[in-house]
């Protein structure tokens, strides 16, 4: 999920909720809070739609992929 389409969609979703993704790099947003916000995005969020052409992946499946990638980085 590390592509430009995903990043833009996530940024749009967060901005709609009043959260600036740049705050992560400025120190105003923790990774824990970002993960909580992403986990609880609605099913019709732009980030899920970006990877669900025709309903191919569920929100849970996308979260599992993101979790696997984070664990791999550790």
Rosetta constraint file for C-alpha pairs under 8 A:
AtomPair CA 1 CA 6 HARMONIC 6.12 0.50
AtomPair CA 1 CA 65 HARMONIC 7.85 0.50
AtomPair CA 1 CA 66 HARMONIC 6.78 0.50
AtomPair CA 2 CA 6 HARMONIC 6.64 0.50
AtomPair CA 2 CA 7 HARMONIC 7.01 0.50
AtomPair CA 3 CA 7 HARMONIC 6.31 0.50
AtomPair CA 4 CA 8 HARMONIC 6.04 0.50
AtomPair CA 5 CA 9 HARMONIC 6.11 0.50
AtomPair CA 5 CA 50 HARMONIC 6.88 0.50
AtomPair CA 6 CA 10 HARMONIC 6.03 0.50
AtomPair CA 6 CA 47 HARMONIC 5.80 0.50
AtomPair CA 6 CA 50 HARMONIC 6.50 0.50
AtomPair CA 6 CA 51 HARMONIC 7.78 0.50
AtomPair CA 7 CA 11 HARMONIC 6.10 0.50
AtomPair CA 7 CA 47 HARMONIC 7.90 0.50
AtomPair CA 8 CA 12 HARMONIC 6.20 0.50
AtomPair CA 9 CA 13 HARMONIC 6.28 0.50
AtomPair CA 9 CA 46 HARMONIC 5.09 0.50
AtomPair CA 9 CA 47 HARMONIC 4.61 0.50
AtomPair CA 9 CA 50 HARMONIC 6.93 0.50
AtomPair CA 10 CA 14 HARMONIC 6.15 0.50
AtomPair CA 10 CA 46 HARMONIC 6.78 0.50
AtomPair CA 10 CA 47 HARMONIC 5.04 0.50
AtomPair CA 11 CA 15 HARMONIC 6.01 0.50
AtomPair CA 11 CA 20 HARMONIC 7.39 0.50
AtomPair CA 11 CA 21 HARMONIC 6.13 0.50
AtomPair CA 12 CA 16 HARMONIC 6.11 0.50
AtomPair CA 12 CA 46 HARMONIC 7.25 0.50
AtomPair CA 13 CA 17 HARMONIC 6.62 0.50
AtomPair CA 13 CA 41 HARMONIC 7.88 0.50
AtomPair CA 13 CA 45 HARMONIC 6.36 0.50
AtomPair CA 13 CA 46 HARMONIC 6.21 0.50
AtomPair CA 13 CA 47 HARMONIC 7.09 0.50
AtomPair CA 14 CA 18 HARMONIC 6.38 0.50
AtomPair CA 14 CA 19 HARMONIC 5.05 0.50
AtomPair CA 14 CA 20 HARMONIC 6.50 0.50
AtomPair CA 14 CA 21 HARMONIC 6.91 0.50
AtomPair CA 14 CA 37 HARMONIC 7.93 0.50
AtomPair CA 15 CA 19 HARMONIC 5.00 0.50
AtomPair CA 15 CA 20 HARMONIC 5.64 0.50
AtomPair CA 15 CA 21 HARMONIC 7.66 0.50
AtomPair CA 19 CA 23 HARMONIC 7.88 0.50
AtomPair CA 20 CA 24 HARMONIC 7.96 0.50
AtomPair CA 21 CA 25 HARMONIC 7.84 0.50
AtomPair CA 21 CA 29 HARMONIC 7.79 0.50
AtomPair CA 22 CA 26 HARMONIC 6.35 0.50
AtomPair CA 23 CA 27 HARMONIC 5.85 0.50
AtomPair CA 23 CA 28 HARMONIC 4.75 0.50
AtomPair CA 23 CA 29 HARMONIC 5.17 0.50
AtomPair CA 24 CA 28 HARMONIC 5.95 0.50
AtomPair CA 24 CA 29 HARMONIC 4.46 0.50
AtomPair CA 24 CA 30 HARMONIC 6.11 0.50
AtomPair CA 24 CA 31 HARMONIC 7.23 0.50
AtomPair CA 25 CA 29 HARMONIC 7.69 0.50
AtomPair CA 29 CA 33 HARMONIC 6.63 0.50
AtomPair CA 29 CA 34 HARMONIC 6.91 0.50
AtomPair CA 30 CA 34 HARMONIC 6.24 0.50
AtomPair CA 31 CA 35 HARMONIC 6.05 0.50
AtomPair CA 32 CA 36 HARMONIC 6.28 0.50
AtomPair CA 33 CA 37 HARMONIC 6.12 0.50
AtomPair CA 34 CA 38 HARMONIC 6.14 0.50
AtomPair CA 35 CA 39 HARMONIC 5.94 0.50
AtomPair CA 36 CA 40 HARMONIC 6.33 0.50
AtomPair CA 37 CA 41 HARMONIC 6.35 0.50
AtomPair CA 39 CA 63 HARMONIC 7.28 0.50
AtomPair CA 41 CA 45 HARMONIC 6.18 0.50
AtomPair CA 43 CA 48 HARMONIC 6.82 0.50
AtomPair CA 43 CA 59 HARMONIC 6.73 0.50
AtomPair CA 44 CA 48 HARMONIC 6.81 0.50
AtomPair CA 44 CA 49 HARMONIC 6.58 0.50
AtomPair CA 45 CA 49 HARMONIC 6.37 0.50
AtomPair CA 46 CA 50 HARMONIC 6.02 0.50
AtomPair CA 47 CA 51 HARMONIC 7.05 0.50
AtomPair CA 48 CA 52 HARMONIC 6.18 0.50
AtomPair CA 48 CA 58 HARMONIC 7.85 0.50
AtomPair CA 48 CA 59 HARMONIC 6.38 0.50
AtomPair CA 48 CA 62 HARMONIC 7.64 0.50
AtomPair CA 49 CA 53 HARMONIC 7.00 0.50
AtomPair CA 51 CA 56 HARMONIC 7.67 0.50
AtomPair CA 51 CA 57 HARMONIC 6.87 0.50
AtomPair CA 52 CA 56 HARMONIC 4.99 0.50
AtomPair CA 52 CA 57 HARMONIC 5.27 0.50
AtomPair CA 52 CA 58 HARMONIC 7.34 0.50
AtomPair CA 57 CA 61 HARMONIC 6.05 0.50
AtomPair CA 57 CA 62 HARMONIC 6.60 0.50
AtomPair CA 58 CA 62 HARMONIC 6.39 0.50
AtomPair CA 59 CA 63 HARMONIC 6.19 0.50
AtomPair CA 60 CA 64 HARMONIC 6.17 0.50
AtomPair CA 61 CA 65 HARMONIC 6.34 0.50
AtomPair CA 62 CA 66 HARMONIC 6.30 0.50
AtomPair CA 63 CA 67 HARMONIC 6.09 0.50
AtomPair CA 64 CA 68 HARMONIC 6.07 0.50
AtomPair CA 65 CA 69 HARMONIC 6.26 0.50
AtomPair CA 66 CA 70 HARMONIC 6.28 0.50
AtomPair CA 67 CA 71 HARMONIC 6.18 0.50
AtomPair CA 68 CA 72 HARMONIC 6.11 0.50
AtomPair CA 69 CA 73 HARMONIC 6.32 0.50
AtomPair CA 70 CA 74 HARMONIC 6.53 0.50
